[in-house]
Amino acid sequence: MNTTVNITLESIIRRKISYFRSDTTPELTDMNTGYIRGYSQMLEDMEMDETEFAAKYSEIIRELKPSFEQVSDTDTSVDELSGYNNALVDILGLLDENFLNEI
């Protein structure tokens, strides 16, 4: 039986947000906050066309690189920043598999 499943980028992002909101692992609270912030920000931009969306978030990721160098490994903000960055990379990787090789 062949059936077509229509999954949108928006539904994927909503599922990701739901997952990270339900994860109550104490050690991951800051990272999960970053994931939720990243996915929520992307969700607000669902009206953009794919090229504009990818360009915006690719630029944000490039701008984040120096931020990682400014925080120490013991700083909890590095976990939140990592989650935020990972959320953006995750979705951009779905749009363009070559993006993951470029970063």
N, CA, C and O of each residue as an XYZ file, in Angstrom:
412
protein
N       0.836     -1.178      0.000
C       0.000      0.000      0.000
C       0.882      1.243      0.000
O       1.614      1.478      0.962
N       0.826      2.019     -1.032
C       1.565      3.274     -1.120
C       0.659      4.431     -0.731
O      -0.386      4.658     -1.340
N       1.080      5.150      0.286
C       0.357      6.357      0.651
C       1.344      7.512      0.677
O       2.530      7.337      0.956
N       0.838      8.662      0.386
C       1.672      9.851      0.395
C       1.509     10.553      1.731
O       0.395     10.774      2.205
N       2.629     10.895      2.322
C       2.608     11.645      3.567
C       3.057     13.062      3.248
O       4.133     13.278      2.691
N       2.228     14.010      3.605
C       2.535     15.405      3.346
C       2.977     16.058      4.659
O       2.150     16.445      5.485
N       4.267     16.168      4.828
C       4.813     16.789      6.023
C       5.458     18.107      5.603
O       6.316     18.140      4.721
N       5.041     19.164      6.233
C       5.588     20.476      5.903
C       6.739     20.814      6.846
O       6.888     20.222      7.915
N       7.531     21.764      6.429
C       8.603     22.248      7.284
C       8.025     22.813      8.576
O       8.596     22.633      9.653
N       6.914     23.481      8.464
C       6.260     24.029      9.651
C       5.877     22.924     10.633
O       6.079     23.074     11.838
N       5.331     21.823     10.136
C       4.938     20.745     11.047
C       6.165     20.094     11.689
O       6.105     19.679     12.846
N       7.255     20.000     10.967
C       8.489     19.454     11.537
C       8.979     20.355     12.665
O       9.342     19.875     13.738
N       8.989     21.659     12.416
C       9.449     22.605     13.435
C       8.542     22.553     14.657
O       9.030     22.574     15.787
N       7.237     22.487     14.450
C       6.305     22.400     15.586
C       6.559     21.130     16.406
O       6.496     21.164     17.635
N       6.838     20.037     15.744
C       7.134     18.785     16.457
C       8.436     18.895     17.248
O       8.537     18.386     18.364
N       9.424     19.559     16.666
C      10.703     19.762     17.362
C      10.484     20.603     18.621
O      11.012     20.277     19.684
N       9.713     21.675     18.505
C       9.421     22.525     19.666
C       8.720     21.715     20.745
O       9.071     21.800     21.922
N       7.747     20.945     20.348
C       7.015     20.111     21.302
C       7.953     19.138     22.016
O       7.859     18.952     23.229
N       8.847     18.528     21.264
C       9.804     17.583     21.849
C      10.683     18.273     22.899
O      10.828     17.777     24.017
N      11.261     19.405     22.536
C      12.181     20.066     23.463
C      11.454     20.677     24.656
O      12.038     20.796     25.733
N      10.204     21.061     24.487
C       9.425     21.554     25.638
C       9.110     20.429     26.614
O       9.008     20.657     27.819
N       8.957     19.222     26.096
C       8.605     18.097     26.972
C       9.819     17.430     27.616
O       9.666     16.640     28.547
N      11.013     17.739     27.135
C      12.235     17.152     27.695
C      12.584     17.905     28.978
O      12.940     19.083     28.941
N      12.479     17.220     30.096
C      12.716     17.860     31.389
C      14.042     17.438     32.022
O      14.223     17.578     33.231
N      14.958     16.929     31.222
C      16.267     16.544     31.737
C      16.969     17.796     32.267
O      17.247     18.720     31.503
N      17.257     17.832     33.576
C      17.829     19.048     34.168
C      19.128     19.515     33.504
O      19.333     20.718     33.339
N      19.991     18.596     33.127
C      21.271     18.971     32.531
C      21.105     19.610     31.160
O      22.028     20.253     30.660
N      19.944     19.441     30.553
C      19.728     19.950     29.195
C      18.825     21.178     29.140
O      18.466     21.630     28.052
N      18.458     21.717     30.285
C      17.515     22.836     30.319
C      17.994     24.008     29.470
O      17.227     24.527     28.658
N      19.240     24.435     29.638
C      19.738     25.576     28.879
C      19.807     25.272     27.387
O      19.432     26.107     26.564
N      20.286     24.079     27.034
C      20.372     23.718     25.624
C      18.975     23.640     25.007
O      18.756     24.115     23.893
N      18.034     23.039     25.735
C      16.670     22.940     25.220
C      16.048     24.316     25.038
O      15.289     24.529     24.092
N      16.356     25.246     25.924
C      15.880     26.624     25.776
C      16.392     27.212     24.468
O      15.651     27.903     23.769
N      17.639     26.949     24.133
C      18.213     27.418     22.881
C      17.542     26.798     21.670
O      17.248     27.485     20.691
N      17.297     25.483     21.740
C      16.591     24.819     20.640
C      15.212     25.447     20.438
O      14.834     25.780     19.315
N      14.472     25.606     21.520
C      13.120     26.163     21.429
C      13.163     27.579     20.857
O      12.326     27.940     20.030
N      14.128     28.377     21.291
C      14.252     29.748     20.773
C      14.529     29.735     19.268
O      13.926     30.499     18.515
N      15.441     28.866     18.837
C      15.770     28.783     17.415
C      14.601     28.319     16.565
O      14.284     28.930     15.545
N      13.961     27.235     16.990
C      12.823     26.721     16.225
C      11.663     27.718     16.221
O      10.993     27.889     15.202
N      11.426     28.375     17.357
C      10.329     29.347     17.431
C      10.589     30.525     16.506
O       9.676     31.008     15.837
N      11.822     30.983     16.469
C      12.169     32.091     15.571
C      11.924     31.688     14.120
O      11.378     32.466     13.337
N      12.327     30.481     13.769
C      12.121     30.015     12.396
C      10.635     29.878     12.075
O      10.201     30.168     10.960
N       9.876     29.444     13.045
C       8.435     29.277     12.849
C       7.782     30.617     12.493
O       6.831     30.660     11.713
N       8.290     31.692     13.060
C       7.753     33.024     12.764
C       8.040     33.455     11.330
O       7.395     34.369     10.817
N       9.001     32.805     10.682
C       9.396     33.188      9.325
C       8.884     32.228      8.261
O       9.439     32.176      7.164
N       7.865     31.491      8.555
C       7.342     30.513      7.602
C       6.760     31.159      6.351
O       6.587     30.478      5.340
N       6.456     32.447      6.392
C       5.903     33.109      5.208
C       6.983     33.453      4.186
O       6.666     33.776      3.041
N       8.250     33.388      4.583
C       9.357     33.680      3.659
C       9.454     32.589      2.595
O       9.043     31.450      2.818
N       9.999     32.950      1.442
C      10.275     31.896      0.476
C      11.557     31.174      0.911
O      12.320     31.684      1.730
N      11.773     30.017      0.367
C      12.862     29.157      0.815
C      14.231     29.827      0.700
O      15.060     29.700      1.601
N      14.468     30.529     -0.387
C      15.763     31.183     -0.595
C      16.007     32.259      0.455
O      17.091     32.339      1.034
N      15.002     33.075      0.695
C      15.109     34.149      1.693
C      15.309     33.565      3.095
O      16.134     34.048      3.870
N      14.547     32.527      3.400
C      14.628     31.850      4.698
C      16.036     31.285      4.908
O      16.655     31.512      5.947
N      16.527     30.556      3.923
C      17.857     29.946      4.031
C      18.946     31.005      4.148
O      19.891     30.843      4.920
N      18.819     32.084      3.389
C      19.822     33.153      3.448
C      19.837     33.807      4.823
O      20.908     34.059      5.375
N      18.676     34.080      5.375
C      18.590     34.722      6.690
C      19.264     33.862      7.761
O      20.076     34.356      8.543
N      18.923     32.579      7.790
C      19.438     31.731      8.863
C      20.880     31.298      8.629
O      21.596     31.015      9.589
N      21.310     31.242      7.402
C      22.729     30.988      7.120
C      23.574     32.140      7.655
O      24.641     31.928      8.231
N      23.087     33.345      7.459
C      23.800     34.537      7.950
C      23.841     34.553      9.478
O      24.867     34.888     10.069
N      22.746     34.197     10.106
C      22.719     34.153     11.573
C      23.750     33.159     12.086
O      24.462     33.445     13.048
N      23.835     31.995     11.453
C      24.806     30.982     11.880
C      26.224     31.513     11.724
O      27.062     31.320     12.605
N      26.495     32.179     10.610
C      27.838     32.760     10.415
C      28.152     33.797     11.497
O      29.280     33.873     11.985
N      27.158     34.583     11.861
C      27.343     35.607     12.889
C      27.513     35.009     14.282
O      28.085     35.651     15.163
N      27.029     33.804     14.486
C      27.135     33.157     15.799
C      28.540     32.636     16.094
O      28.922     32.535     17.260
N      29.305     32.307     15.076
C      30.625     31.713     15.289
C      31.485     32.480     16.289
O      32.035     31.865     17.203
N      31.623     33.795     16.153
C      32.446     34.517     17.133
C      31.883     34.449     18.557
O      32.639     34.524     19.526
N      30.577     34.309     18.683
C      29.958     34.224     20.012
C      30.430     32.999     20.765
O      30.589     33.044     21.985
N      30.656     31.906     20.058
C      31.133     30.687     20.708
C      32.529     30.885     21.278
O      32.883     30.282     22.292
N      33.309     31.716     20.636
C      34.670     31.969     21.101
C      34.696     32.863     22.333
O      35.689     32.883     23.060
N      33.624     33.598     22.578
C      33.576     34.541     23.688
C      33.054     33.947     24.975
O      33.188     34.572     26.027
N      32.460     32.758     24.936
C      31.915     32.146     26.148
C      32.790     30.976     26.565
O      33.384     30.300     25.725
N      32.864     30.747     27.857
C      33.668     29.626     28.350
C      32.820     28.361     28.367
O      31.591     28.418     28.320
N      33.495     27.225     28.434
C      32.792     25.935     28.439
C      31.926     25.751     29.680
O      30.987     24.956     29.662
N      32.224     26.469     30.748
C      31.443     26.329     31.973
C      30.279     27.316     32.024
O      29.445     27.238     32.926
N      30.216     28.213     31.097
C      29.158     29.210     31.034
C      27.882     28.544     30.525
O      27.896     27.906     29.472
N      26.783     28.685     31.259
C      25.536     28.038     30.828
C      25.023     28.628     29.521
O      24.271     27.970     28.802
N      25.421     29.868     29.200
C      24.945     30.453     27.950
C      25.493     29.719     26.732
O      24.898     29.775     25.656
N      26.629     29.028     26.892
C      27.164     28.260     25.760
C      26.211     27.120     25.411
O      26.066     26.774     24.239
N      25.567     26.539     26.410
C      24.600     25.477     26.135
C      23.388     26.019     25.387
O      22.913     25.408     24.430
N      22.893     27.169     25.832
C      21.744     27.758     25.144
C      22.117     28.183     23.728
O      21.348     27.975     22.789
N      23.277     28.769     23.580
C      23.756     29.180     22.263
C      23.936     27.967     21.350
O      23.624     28.028     20.161
N      24.436     26.878     21.906
C      24.605     25.643     21.121
C      23.262     25.101     20.658
O      23.114     24.708     19.500
N      22.286     25.077     21.552
C      20.957     24.601     21.170
C      20.345     25.449     20.072
O      19.760     24.928     19.122
N      20.484     26.759     20.208
C      19.965     27.691     19.201
C      20.631     27.437     17.853
O      19.955     27.302     16.833
N      21.951     27.373     17.854
C      22.719     27.106     16.635
C      22.326     25.765     16.021
O      22.120     25.669     14.811
N      22.226     24.748     16.844
C      21.895     23.404     16.353
C      20.510     23.354     15.724
O      20.301     22.652     14.734
N      19.558     24.098     16.295
C      18.210     24.139     15.722
C      18.249     24.731     14.311
O      17.623     24.212     13.388
N      18.993     25.820     14.165
C      19.079     26.461     12.848
C      19.763     25.542     11.841
O      19.304     25.400     10.708
N      20.852     24.925     12.258
C      21.585     24.008     11.378
C      20.708     22.818     10.990
O      20.712     22.377      9.841
N      19.966     22.311     11.956
C      19.085     21.166     11.719
C      18.101     21.444     10.588
O      17.967     20.638      9.667
N      17.422     22.567     10.656
C      16.410     22.884      9.648
C      17.052     23.258      8.315
O      16.561     22.849      7.262
N      18.134     24.022      8.340
C      18.797     24.361      7.078
C      19.340     23.118      6.387
O      19.377     23.058      5.158
N      19.761     22.130      7.163
C      20.223     20.866      6.594
C      19.115     20.119      5.875
O      19.380     19.378      4.928
N      17.874     20.306      6.314
C      16.734     19.687      5.626
C      16.457     20.368      4.288
O      16.037     19.722      3.328
N      16.694     21.668      4.236
C      16.449     22.414      3.004
C      17.534     22.186      1.963
O      17.267     22.168      0.762
N      18.766     22.013      2.442
C      19.903     21.866      1.525
C      20.959     20.994      2.188
O      21.669     21.450      3.084
N      21.067     19.746      1.754
C      22.024     18.829      2.377
C      23.466     19.303      2.207
O      24.333     18.933      2.999
N      23.727     20.099      1.204
C      25.078     20.645      1.024
C      25.424     21.697      2.065
O      26.597     21.969      2.320
N      24.398     22.287      2.663
C      24.640     23.295      3.694
C      25.474     22.727      4.828
O      26.336     23.416      5.373
N      25.224     21.480      5.186
C      25.939     20.853      6.289
C      27.426     20.708      5.967
O      28.257     20.721      6.874
N      27.763     20.571      4.705
C      29.173     20.482      4.305
C      29.840     21.850      4.263
O      31.064     21.947      4.355
N      29.058     22.894      4.128
C      29.590     24.237      3.992
C      29.938     24.891      5.324
O      30.775     25.793      5.368
N      29.314     24.451      6.397
C      29.554     25.114      7.676
C      30.728     24.548      8.433
O      31.041     25.017      9.528
